[in-house]
């Protein structure tokens, strides 16, 4: 092998390692945390009663995934999340477009959007229970409230940042208002809306879990509450990690769509 070929091979190897860094480095941190945690638990440097251990959490997962009751909790939580999340998106996107595109609705609703977005949804839980009861709908409404405002606000601001030059060009070619909204505004707004949807996932998950924690007889929040009340730390942490995995799965799905449409996002302040 010539010297130039060896150099080229080393560069390719370095490039491959550089490409793998975003995956390998977080994985290395995770493995290190697990090893240190397990070692500290076995050496009794941390009390297993409060922190459990990775091996005990894995054993809890292996036990619970074969329990029909656990999967019933998963189904209940997923149903509450899906109904509240997609109902919020269905109403929030048109609302954000309306308030961002038309002046009068913008003046009417913009201050209220910011105010309600700052209001903790869980503070409204007693009122929601009073309206719809303790059942499925109370959790779905809490999810709805947690998702609606970030999606509506991001859609609103997406409309406000549409490139005016593009609107002027479309008008000069005789495009009607609905046509401009469909061909210019929506492609520009979609990346902003997806950011709101991603932010809404965290609010929706926390809303489901905390609402179930206090008001449900089933669901992952109730699973965690039950494990905590019975001092089963391994089950509690397994439930929390399972909820985190579901949230990461939702983030991943939205990120795929977000990357697909990221090129549509206009550069704010560009000429």
Backbone as CSV, one residue per row, in Angstrom:
resi,resn,N_x,N_y,N_z,CA_x,CA_y,CA_z,C_x,C_y,C_z
1,UNK,0.843,-1.198,0.000,0.000,0.000,0.000,0.878,1.248,0.000
2,UNK,0.579,2.172,-0.900,1.355,3.397,-0.992,1.036,4.322,0.168
3,UNK,1.911,5.322,0.348,1.719,6.267,1.450,0.439,7.070,1.271
4,UNK,0.170,7.475,0.029,-1.050,8.260,-0.217,-2.302,7.438,0.049
5,UNK,-2.283,6.147,-0.298,-3.434,5.278,-0.039,-3.635,5.078,1.457
6,UNK,-2.542,4.952,2.195,-2.650,4.788,3.645,-3.239,6.039,4.292
7,UNK,-2.793,7.206,3.812,-3.345,8.458,4.341,-4.827,8.565,4.044
8,UNK,-5.210,8.201,2.821,-6.628,8.255,2.445,-7.455,7.297,3.294
9,UNK,-6.896,6.115,3.582,-7.615,5.149,4.414,-7.798,5.669,5.827
10,UNK,-6.740,6.295,6.386,-6.857,6.867,7.727,-7.906,7.984,7.763
11,UNK,-7.942,8.788,6.707,-8.934,9.859,6.664,-10.353,9.300,6.619
12,UNK,-10.535,8.230,5.825,-11.866,7.613,5.770,-12.260,7.040,7.120
13,UNK,-11.285,6.410,7.806,-11.580,5.843,9.122,-11.922,6.949,10.125
14,UNK,-11.167,8.044,10.066,-11.446,9.176,10.953,-12.819,9.771,10.667
15,UNK,-13.175,9.856,9.373,-14.473,10.403,9.008,-15.607,9.513,9.502
16,UNK,-15.410,8.185,9.396,-16.439,7.262,9.883,-16.627,7.394,11.394
17,UNK,-15.511,7.484,12.119,-15.607,7.659,13.564,-16.282,8.980,13.919
18,UNK,-15.976,10.023,13.151,-16.611,11.314,13.402,-18.116,11.243,13.156
19,UNK,-18.522,10.482,12.143,-19.953,10.331,11.860,-20.668,9.557,12.960
20,UNK,-19.928,8.655,13.615,-20.532,7.834,14.667,-20.547,8.521,16.029
21,UNK,-19.830,9.617,16.171,-19.739,10.281,17.471,-21.094,10.650,18.061
22,UNK,-22.043,11.222,17.268,-23.333,11.574,17.871,-24.065,10.392,18.483
23,UNK,-23.771,9.177,18.005,-24.397,7.980,18.571,-23.548,7.359,19.666
24,UNK,-22.236,7.279,19.428,-21.364,6.572,20.363,-21.185,7.312,21.681
25,UNK,-21.060,8.638,21.641,-20.807,9.384,22.870,-21.981,9.302,23.852
26,UNK,-23.236,9.557,23.424,-24.347,9.374,24.380,-24.458,7.942,24.886
27,UNK,-24.179,6.959,23.983,-24.228,5.561,24.415,-23.161,5.266,25.457
28,UNK,-21.973,5.846,25.271,-20.906,5.641,26.247,-21.271,6.240,27.597
29,UNK,-21.893,7.418,27.591,-22.328,8.034,28.848,-23.371,7.161,29.532
30,UNK,-24.331,6.631,28.745,-25.377,5.773,29.313,-24.761,4.524,29.946
31,UNK,-23.845,3.880,29.242,-23.215,2.665,29.774,-22.436,2.983,31.052
32,UNK,-21.733,4.112,31.049,-20.962,4.488,32.238,-21.877,4.732,33.433
33,UNK,-22.996,5.415,33.213,-23.940,5.681,34.299,-24.504,4.377,34.847
34,UNK,-24.867,3.455,33.954,-25.439,2.183,34.385,-24.419,1.386,35.193
35,UNK,-23.189,1.330,34.721,-22.149,0.567,35.424,-21.876,1.167,36.801
36,UNK,-21.737,2.486,36.861,-21.471,3.136,38.145,-22.649,2.969,39.104
37,UNK,-23.861,3.092,38.574,-25.071,2.951,39.399,-25.161,1.538,39.960
38,UNK,-24.955,0.527,39.102,-25.034,-0.860,39.554,-23.943,-1.158,40.574
39,UNK,-22.745,-0.667,40.296,-21.651,-0.899,41.244,-21.909,-0.240,42.581
40,UNK,-22.418,0.995,42.564,-22.705,1.691,43.820,-23.799,0.982,44.604
41,UNK,-24.802,0.435,43.884,-25.876,-0.288,44.576,-25.366,-1.582,45.202
42,UNK,-24.517,-2.300,44.464,-24.006,-3.574,44.992,-23.044,-3.352,46.161
43,UNK,-22.298,-2.262,46.120,-21.375,-1.947,47.212,-22.068,-1.201,48.347
44,UNK,-23.373,-0.973,48.192,-24.192,-0.282,49.188,-23.701,1.143,49.439
45,UNK,-23.151,1.757,48.388,-22.774,3.163,48.493,-23.995,4.067,48.364
46,UNK,-25.023,3.561,47.696,-26.315,4.247,47.640,-27.363,3.268,48.154
47,UNK,-28.363,3.753,48.890,-29.383,2.853,49.421,-30.299,2.328,48.320
48,UNK,-30.308,1.025,48.123,-31.128,0.420,47.073,-32.619,0.662,47.313
49,UNK,-33.011,0.875,48.573,-34.427,1.105,48.870,-34.931,2.375,48.186
50,UNK,-34.068,3.386,48.079,-34.471,4.658,47.482,-34.154,4.729,45.993
51,UNK,-33.061,4.094,45.549,-32.592,4.245,44.173,-32.679,2.958,43.363
52,UNK,-32.989,1.834,44.003,-33.003,0.539,43.340,-31.661,0.317,42.640
53,UNK,-31.650,-0.438,41.546,-30.428,-0.685,40.781,-30.837,-1.047,39.356
54,UNK,-29.938,-0.875,38.382,-30.302,-1.230,37.004,-30.739,-2.678,36.854
55,UNK,-30.071,-3.601,37.546,-30.458,-5.010,37.424,-31.856,-5.245,37.986
56,UNK,-32.201,-4.583,39.105,-33.536,-4.738,39.677,-34.595,-4.122,38.767
57,UNK,-34.262,-3.011,38.117,-35.218,-2.379,37.200,-35.449,-3.268,35.982
58,UNK,-34.370,-3.878,35.467,-34.513,-4.805,34.339,-35.366,-6.004,34.743
59,UNK,-35.140,-6.509,35.946,-35.952,-7.633,36.434,-37.413,-7.227,36.564
60,UNK,-37.666,-6.000,37.019,-39.039,-5.504,37.108,-39.675,-5.428,35.724
61,UNK,-38.910,-4.932,34.744,-39.439,-4.868,33.383,-39.743,-6.239,32.828
62,UNK,-38.833,-7.194,33.048,-39.056,-8.555,32.561,-40.289,-9.181,33.203
63,UNK,-40.573,-8.782,34.434,-41.746,-9.314,35.120,-43.039,-8.634,34.642
64,UNK,-42.992,-7.304,34.488,-44.216,-6.562,34.193,-44.675,-6.690,32.747
65,UNK,-43.737,-6.883,31.820,-44.161,-6.941,30.419,-44.997,-8.183,30.119
66,UNK,-45.020,-9.133,31.021,-45.857,-10.313,30.851,-47.159,-10.207,31.641
67,UNK,-47.383,-9.057,32.264,-48.597,-8.860,33.036,-49.643,-8.135,32.179
68,UNK,-50.817,-8.724,31.954,-51.858,-8.049,31.168,-52.272,-6.705,31.775
69,UNK,-52.223,-6.596,33.097,-52.613,-5.350,33.750,-51.690,-4.200,33.342
70,UNK,-50.394,-4.492,33.191,-49.457,-3.444,32.783,-49.777,-2.954,31.382
71,UNK,-50.043,-3.858,30.464,-50.347,-3.444,29.095,-51.693,-2.750,29.011
72,UNK,-52.603,-3.078,29.912,-53.853,-2.317,29.983,-53.559,-0.871,30.396
73,UNK,-52.632,-0.694,31.348,-52.233,0.659,31.736,-51.613,1.410,30.552
74,UNK,-50.782,0.710,29.780,-50.155,1.341,28.610,-51.222,1.772,27.609
75,UNK,-52.166,0.900,27.319,-53.216,1.209,26.340,-54.042,2.398,26.795
76,UNK,-54.393,2.441,28.070,-55.194,3.551,28.596,-54.457,4.871,28.424
77,UNK,-53.187,4.910,28.801,-52.414,6.149,28.698,-52.224,6.577,27.245
78,UNK,-51.942,5.619,26.369,-51.750,5.945,24.954,-53.043,6.491,24.351
79,UNK,-54.176,5.905,24.700,-55.455,6.395,24.180,-55.718,7.826,24.639
80,UNK,-55.472,8.093,25.898,-55.670,9.458,26.411,-54.748,10.442,25.698
81,UNK,-53.501,10.034,25.495,-52.537,10.892,24.808,-52.966,11.152,23.369
82,UNK,-53.306,10.098,22.638,-53.619,10.233,21.212,-54.853,11.100,20.994
83,UNK,-55.909,10.856,21.756,-57.141,11.627,21.579,-56.900,13.104,21.887
84,UNK,-56.294,13.396,23.036,-56.061,14.791,23.399,-55.066,15.472,22.488
85,UNK,-54.014,14.759,22.089,-52.948,15.354,21.273,-53.456,15.722,19.882
86,UNK,-54.092,14.779,19.210,-54.511,15.044,17.835,-55.733,15.959,17.773
87,UNK,-56.577,15.931,18.791,-57.666,16.907,18.844,-57.107,18.320,18.983
88,UNK,-56.062,18.487,19.799,-55.442,19.798,19.971,-54.832,20.283,18.659
89,UNK,-54.141,19.394,17.940,-53.537,19.782,16.661,-54.614,20.169,15.650
90,UNK,-55.699,19.401,15.632,-56.782,19.652,14.686,-57.366,21.065,14.850
91,UNK,-57.472,21.528,16.081,-58.032,22.858,16.325,-56.958,23.946,16.363
92,UNK,-55.745,23.604,16.813,-54.726,24.632,17.022,-54.173,25.176,15.710
93,UNK,-53.974,24.318,14.712,-53.389,24.790,13.455,-54.308,25.795,12.755
94,UNK,-55.608,25.492,12.542,-56.474,26.524,11.940,-56.565,27.787,12.791
95,UNK,-56.579,27.629,14.115,-56.662,28.805,14.989,-55.417,29.670,14.846
96,UNK,-54.232,29.039,14.811,-53.001,29.795,14.634,-52.937,30.482,13.285
97,UNK,-53.394,29.809,12.240,-53.433,30.430,10.913,-54.382,31.622,10.891
98,UNK,-55.545,31.449,11.493,-56.555,32.515,11.505,-56.044,33.742,12.242
99,UNK,-55.491,33.548,13.427,-55.040,34.695,14.226,-53.773,35.332,13.653
100,UNK,-52.970,34.560,12.940,-51.774,35.130,12.355,-52.017,35.828,11.029
101,UNK,-53.015,35.376,10.289,-53.271,35.889,8.935,-54.172,37.113,8.934
102,UNK,-55.159,37.115,9.813,-56.145,38.206,9.821,-55.884,39.120,11.017
103,UNK,-56.012,40.414,10.785,-55.643,41.401,11.798,-56.590,41.389,12.993
104,UNK,-57.904,41.381,12.742,-58.857,41.482,13.857,-58.747,40.294,14.814
105,UNK,-58.746,39.043,14.317,-58.545,37.923,15.262,-57.213,38.001,15.992
106,UNK,-56.180,38.538,15.321,-54.887,38.668,15.988,-54.985,39.603,17.179
107,UNK,-55.625,40.739,16.991,-55.780,41.678,18.102,-56.649,41.098,19.211
108,UNK,-57.635,40.293,18.821,-58.555,39.734,19.817,-57.888,38.666,20.686
109,UNK,-57.094,37.797,20.062,-56.665,36.571,20.752,-55.192,36.518,21.126
110,UNK,-54.326,37.338,20.527,-52.899,37.216,20.802,-52.560,37.361,22.289
111,UNK,-53.102,38.357,23.007,-52.759,38.447,24.443,-53.254,37.248,25.244
112,UNK,-54.419,36.715,24.859,-54.976,35.587,25.594,-54.184,34.314,25.335
113,UNK,-53.660,34.160,24.125,-52.830,32.991,23.832,-51.625,32.949,24.758
114,UNK,-50.938,34.080,24.883,-49.760,34.126,25.751,-50.140,33.882,27.208
115,UNK,-51.251,34.450,27.636,-51.668,34.288,29.026,-52.030,32.856,29.366
116,UNK,-52.853,32.222,28.520,-53.255,30.843,28.801,-52.090,29.874,28.631
117,UNK,-51.157,30.202,27.739,-49.986,29.339,27.588,-49.136,29.336,28.856
118,UNK,-49.128,30.446,29.579,-48.359,30.540,30.824,-49.084,29.936,32.015
119,UNK,-50.359,29.613,31.856,-51.150,29.048,32.961,-50.847,27.557,33.109
120,UNK,-50.458,27.078,34.286,-50.217,25.638,34.466,-51.500,24.841,34.231
121,UNK,-51.424,23.879,33.304,-52.612,23.076,32.994,-53.096,22.272,34.203
122,UNK,-52.166,21.809,35.015,-52.556,20.964,36.142,-53.308,21.763,37.204
123,UNK,-53.112,23.089,37.210,-53.889,23.913,38.133,-55.370,23.916,37.753
124,UNK,-55.654,23.594,36.488,-57.038,23.547,36.008,-57.659,22.163,36.187
125,UNK,-56.875,21.198,36.685,-57.380,19.828,36.802,-58.661,19.731,37.626
126,UNK,-58.768,20.382,38.803,-60.041,20.301,39.536,-61.218,20.834,38.733
127,UNK,-60.990,21.906,37.980,-62.068,22.457,37.164,-62.442,21.502,36.032
128,UNK,-61.438,20.884,35.409,-61.697,19.919,34.338,-62.483,18.730,34.873
129,UNK,-62.116,18.261,36.067,-62.844,17.141,36.681,-64.286,17.545,36.949
130,UNK,-64.485,18.787,37.384,-65.839,19.271,37.628,-66.656,19.285,36.342
131,UNK,-66.013,19.608,35.217,-66.707,19.673,33.934,-67.025,18.302,33.354
132,UNK,-66.002,17.410,33.327,-66.162,16.154,32.569,-66.031,14.905,33.433
133,UNK,-65.794,15.066,34.729,-65.728,13.909,35.608,-64.330,13.336,35.722
134,UNK,-64.234,12.157,36.345,-62.943,11.538,36.648,-62.470,10.571,35.577
135,UNK,-63.261,10.364,34.538,-62.950,9.317,33.578,-61.941,9.711,32.521
136,UNK,-62.076,9.034,31.394,-61.142,9.182,30.278,-61.024,10.626,29.810
137,UNK,-62.152,11.334,29.713,-62.157,12.658,29.106,-61.365,13.675,29.913
138,UNK,-61.298,13.529,31.227,-60.555,14.511,32.021,-59.073,14.492,31.654
139,UNK,-58.512,13.300,31.439,-57.112,13.221,31.036,-56.919,13.726,29.612
140,UNK,-57.863,13.397,28.719,-57.762,13.868,27.336,-57.844,15.392,27.266
141,UNK,-58.677,15.997,28.100,-58.795,17.461,28.109,-57.507,18.100,28.620
142,UNK,-56.892,17.525,29.647,-55.623,18.050,30.149,-54.546,17.974,29.063
143,UNK,-54.509,16.867,28.329,-53.572,16.750,27.207,-53.883,17.808,26.159
144,UNK,-55.157,17.978,25.841,-55.569,18.978,24.849,-55.065,20.367,25.237
145,UNK,-55.256,20.733,26.481,-54.839,22.060,26.932,-53.319,22.210,26.902
146,UNK,-52.607,21.118,27.159,-51.162,21.193,27.140,-50.578,21.309,25.746
147,UNK,-51.282,20.790,24.740,-50.771,20.773,23.369,-51.288,21.948,22.555
148,UNK,-52.528,22.358,22.789,-53.162,23.375,21.941,-52.349,24.661,21.880
149,UNK,-51.920,25.167,23.023,-51.311,26.497,23.052,-49.931,26.542,22.408
150,UNK,-49.005,25.597,22.661,-47.734,25.680,21.936,-47.874,25.525,20.428
151,UNK,-48.798,24.660,19.988,-49.002,24.499,18.549,-49.624,25.757,17.948
152,UNK,-50.642,26.314,18.617,-51.294,27.521,18.102,-50.325,28.701,18.084
153,UNK,-49.540,28.870,19.141,-48.617,30.010,19.217,-47.514,29.878,18.173
154,UNK,-46.958,28.690,18.005,-45.912,28.513,16.997,-46.463,28.694,15.589
155,UNK,-47.677,28.230,15.341,-48.298,28.451,14.034,-48.541,29.934,13.804
156,UNK,-49.022,30.620,14.827,-49.254,32.064,14.741,-47.965,32.806,14.369
157,UNK,-46.877,32.515,15.079,-45.621,33.203,14.802,-45.034,32.774,13.459
158,UNK,-45.335,31.537,13.035,-44.909,31.121,11.712,-45.572,31.955,10.622
159,UNK,-46.844,32.232,10.785,-47.547,33.082,9.822,-46.948,34.480,9.817
160,UNK,-46.614,34.999,10.983,-46.082,36.363,11.075,-44.683,36.499,10.473
161,UNK,-43.972,35.379,10.272,-42.613,35.448,9.724,-42.553,35.031,8.254
162,UNK,-43.705,34.860,7.611,-43.702,34.522,6.186,-43.037,35.655,5.403
163,UNK,-42.198,35.298,4.454,-41.471,36.282,3.640,-42.466,37.142,2.860
164,UNK,-42.466,38.436,3.114,-43.395,39.349,2.443,-43.149,39.394,0.939
165,UNK,-41.892,39.201,0.515,-41.594,39.204,-0.911,-42.332,38.088,-1.640
166,UNK,-42.410,36.914,-0.987,-43.130,35.798,-1.600,-44.621,36.107,-1.728
167,UNK,-45.182,36.754,-0.711,-46.597,37.125,-0.780,-46.829,38.148,-1.886
168,UNK,-45.918,39.100,-2.014,-46.070,40.119,-3.062,-45.970,39.498,-4.452
169,UNK,-45.036,38.568,-4.625,-44.886,37.917,-5.925,-46.134,37.118,-6.277
170,UNK,-46.657,36.362,-5.293,-47.863,35.577,-5.562,-49.046,36.477,-5.885
171,UNK,-49.133,37.626,-5.225,-50.211,38.570,-5.528,-50.061,39.139,-6.933
172,UNK,-48.829,39.439,-7.332,-48.608,40.001,-8.666,-48.975,39.022,-9.766
173,UNK,-48.948,37.729,-9.462,-49.358,36.728,-10.431,-50.852,36.397,-10.315
174,UNK,-51.562,37.174,-9.522,-53.012,37.034,-9.444,-53.509,35.956,-8.505
175,UNK,-52.663,35.497,-7.565,-53.105,34.463,-6.624,-54.108,35.044,-5.647
176,UNK,-55.182,34.342,-5.418,-56.194,34.776,-4.460,-55.692,34.564,-3.040
177,UNK,-56.457,35.083,-2.062,-56.084,34.908,-0.659,-55.951,33.454,-0.252
178,UNK,-56.962,32.613,-0.531,-56.831,31.187,-0.187,-55.667,30.506,-0.911
179,UNK,-55.444,30.935,-2.182,-54.334,30.341,-2.923,-52.985,30.698,-2.292
180,UNK,-52.822,31.945,-1.883,-51.581,32.353,-1.215,-51.409,31.622,0.109
181,UNK,-52.531,31.452,0.822,-52.470,30.740,2.113,-52.004,29.305,1.916
182,UNK,-52.470,28.661,0.840,-52.175,27.255,0.607,-50.778,27.040,0.041
183,UNK,-50.343,27.908,-0.859,-49.091,27.675,-1.575,-47.888,28.407,-0.973
184,UNK,-48.109,29.474,-0.213,-47.003,30.247,0.346,-46.957,30.139,1.869
185,UNK,-48.094,30.393,2.502,-48.105,30.474,3.960,-47.930,29.093,4.593
186,UNK,-48.718,28.114,4.163,-48.657,26.798,4.798,-47.263,26.155,4.724
187,UNK,-46.590,26.141,3.555,-45.229,25.572,3.548,-44.261,26.297,4.473
188,UNK,-44.437,27.619,4.619,-43.555,28.372,5.511,-43.876,28.131,6.975
189,UNK,-45.140,27.873,7.281,-45.588,27.727,8.663,-45.318,26.328,9.209
190,UNK,-45.328,25.331,8.338,-45.265,23.940,8.791,-44.074,23.648,9.707
191,UNK,-42.857,24.111,9.404,-41.752,23.841,10.344,-41.998,24.408,11.735
192,UNK,-42.618,25.594,11.821,-42.930,26.181,13.125,-43.978,25.338,13.859
193,UNK,-44.971,24.875,13.114,-46.015,24.044,13.715,-45.436,22.749,14.266
194,UNK,-44.489,22.156,13.538,-43.868,20.919,14.004,-43.067,21.133,15.283
195,UNK,-42.445,22.303,15.413,-41.751,22.620,16.667,-42.761,22.666,17.815
196,UNK,-43.912,23.304,17.578,-44.958,23.336,18.597,-45.457,21.949,18.944
197,UNK,-45.583,21.087,17.937,-46.016,19.716,18.193,-44.997,18.971,19.042
198,UNK,-43.711,19.233,18.774,-42.670,18.575,19.567,-42.701,19.062,21.012
199,UNK,-42.883,20.356,21.202,-42.998,20.885,22.561,-44.245,20.325,23.250
200,UNK,-45.307,20.134,22.478,-46.543,19.621,23.045,-46.442,18.200,23.545
201,UNK,-45.513,17.409,22.977,-45.370,16.018,23.425,-45.009,15.974,24.899
202,UNK,-44.031,16.774,25.308,-43.625,16.776,26.717,-44.757,17.198,27.628
203,UNK,-45.492,18.243,27.214,-46.617,18.691,28.038,-47.713,17.641,28.095
204,UNK,-47.948,16.977,26.975,-49.000,15.961,26.944,-48.652,14.783,27.838
205,UNK,-47.407,14.316,27.752,-46.983,13.178,28.579,-47.091,13.520,30.054
206,UNK,-46.577,14.679,30.446,-46.652,15.067,31.859,-48.099,15.241,32.294
207,UNK,-48.950,15.777,31.412,-50.361,15.938,31.757,-51.046,14.610,32.001
208,UNK,-50.794,13.638,31.120,-51.391,12.304,31.286,-50.947,11.677,32.600
209,UNK,-49.638,11.702,32.853,-49.099,11.006,34.023,-49.619,11.628,35.312
210,UNK,-49.548,12.951,35.423,-49.963,13.596,36.671,-51.468,13.491,36.863
211,UNK,-52.241,13.628,35.794,-53.688,13.485,35.923,-54.057,12.078,36.357
212,UNK,-53.388,11.064,35.788,-53.643,9.685,36.211,-53.169,9.458,37.642
213,UNK,-52.127,10.131,38.004,-51.571,9.985,39.353,-52.622,10.300,40.413
214,UNK,-53.472,11.296,40.112,-54.440,11.753,41.108,-55.857,11.232,40.884
215,UNK,-56.219,10.922,39.636,-57.647,10.708,39.377,-57.980,9.383,38.720
216,UNK,-56.987,8.563,38.349,-57.286,7.384,37.540,-57.174,6.095,38.344
217,UNK,-57.805,5.053,37.806,-57.665,3.708,38.338,-56.877,2.828,37.383
218,UNK,-56.378,3.404,36.298,-55.569,2.684,35.324,-54.711,3.699,34.588
219,UNK,-53.675,3.195,33.928,-52.768,4.066,33.200,-51.374,4.015,33.809
220,UNK,-50.393,4.484,33.053,-49.016,4.430,33.526,-48.782,5.340,34.721
221,UNK,-49.466,6.480,34.763,-49.352,7.334,35.940,-49.849,6.629,37.185
222,UNK,-50.957,5.904,37.040,-51.493,5.138,38.172,-50.551,3.992,38.534
223,UNK,-49.908,3.382,37.525,-48.928,2.321,37.775,-47.772,2.849,38.627
224,UNK,-47.258,4.019,38.277,-46.161,4.622,39.032,-46.613,4.982,40.438
225,UNK,-47.818,5.574,40.544,-48.344,5.937,41.867,-48.518,4.703,42.745
226,UNK,-49.063,3.634,42.171,-49.270,2.406,42.936,-47.943,1.813,43.395
227,UNK,-46.947,1.804,42.509,-45.636,1.278,42.876,-45.003,2.115,43.981
228,UNK,-45.147,3.441,43.887,-44.577,4.301,44.916,-45.251,4.126,46.262
229,UNK,-46.583,3.989,46.252,-47.312,3.832,47.513,-47.011,2.500,48.180
230,UNK,-46.598,1.507,47.387,-46.245,0.193,47.937,-44.739,0.035,48.125
231,UNK,-43.990,1.132,47.962,-42.537,1.158,48.175,-41.791,0.179,47.269
232,UNK,-42.306,0.007,46.041,-41.629,-0.837,45.048,-40.835,0.080,44.116
233,UNK,-39.640,0.451,44.553,-38.841,1.423,43.812,-38.467,0.919,42.430
234,UNK,-38.201,-0.385,42.303,-37.824,-0.920,40.998,-38.965,-0.782,39.999
235,UNK,-40.200,-1.086,40.424,-41.352,-0.920,39.533,-41.597,0.546,39.215
236,UNK,-41.419,1.402,40.212,-41.619,2.834,39.997,-40.657,3.357,38.920
237,UNK,-39.380,2.998,39.055,-38.393,3.482,38.085,-38.592,2.833,36.724
238,UNK,-39.011,1.577,36.694,-39.304,0.953,35.402,-40.451,1.681,34.708
239,UNK,-41.507,2.017,35.472,-42.623,2.758,34.884,-42.188,4.119,34.367
240,UNK,-41.348,4.807,35.141,-40.870,6.123,34.707,-40.030,6.010,33.439
241,UNK,-39.162,4.996,33.369,-38.336,4.811,32.179,-39.176,4.400,30.979
242,UNK,-40.219,3.632,31.204,-41.096,3.232,30.105,-41.834,4.449,29.552
243,UNK,-42.284,5.327,30.436,-42.931,6.562,29.994,-41.945,7.417,29.195
244,UNK,-40.704,7.501,29.672,-39.677,8.251,28.954,-39.437,7.666,27.568
245,UNK,-39.427,6.333,27.470,-39.222,5.691,26.169,-40.366,6.020,25.206
246,UNK,-41.594,6.033,25.700,-42.726,6.396,24.844,-42.615,7.847,24.383
247,UNK,-42.200,8.732,25.291,-42.027,10.141,24.914,-40.938,10.293,23.859
248,UNK,-39.823,9.580,24.019,-38.745,9.650,23.034,-39.195,9.098,21.688
249,UNK,-40.041,8.087,21.702,-40.581,7.542,20.454,-41.427,8.589,19.734
250,UNK,-42.233,9.315,20.490,-43.049,10.381,19.888,-42.157,11.504,19.359
251,UNK,-41.125,11.899,20.131,-40.180,12.912,19.658,-39.505,12.469,18.360
252,UNK,-39.119,11.213,18.305,-38.438,10.683,17.127,-39.346,10.738,15.901
253,UNK,-40.620,10.367,16.072,-41.551,10.402,14.939,-41.728,11.823,14.414
254,UNK,-41.857,12.782,15.327,-42.021,14.173,14.901,-40.737,14.700,14.277
255,UNK,-39.585,14.297,14.816,-38.308,14.765,14.274,-38.112,14.309,12.833
256,UNK,-38.589,13.112,12.501,-38.484,12.627,11.128,-39.253,13.542,10.185
257,UNK,-40.484,13.871,10.565,-41.296,14.770,9.729,-40.670,16.162,9.700
258,UNK,-40.148,16.605,10.844,-39.555,17.935,10.940,-38.351,18.074,10.021
259,UNK,-37.509,17.047,9.964,-36.350,17.102,9.067,-36.784,17.150,7.609
260,UNK,-37.885,16.477,7.312,-38.375,16.468,5.930,-38.780,17.863,5.466
261,UNK,-39.332,18.680,6.362,-39.854,19.983,5.959,-39.014,21.152,6.466
262,UNK,-37.853,20.872,7.061,-37.045,21.954,7.624,-36.561,22.923,6.552
263,UNK,-36.321,22.414,5.355,-35.845,23.282,4.273,-36.885,24.321,3.875
264,UNK,-38.152,24.089,4.237,-39.200,25.041,3.885,-39.181,26.284,4.778
265,UNK,-38.495,26.184,5.908,-38.548,27.294,6.863,-37.821,28.519,6.301
266,UNK,-38.507,29.661,6.260,-37.851,30.855,5.728,-36.852,31.399,6.730
267,UNK,-35.849,32.119,6.231,-34.872,32.773,7.083,-35.437,34.122,7.515
268,UNK,-35.696,34.239,8.824,-36.293,35.447,9.350,-35.326,36.616,9.163
269,UNK,-35.836,37.699,8.599,-35.022,38.886,8.395,-34.247,38.887,7.094
270,UNK,-34.425,37.844,6.264,-33.711,37.818,4.995,-34.350,38.772,4.019
271,UNK,-33.572,39.210,3.058,-34.080,40.161,2.077,-34.964,39.470,1.077
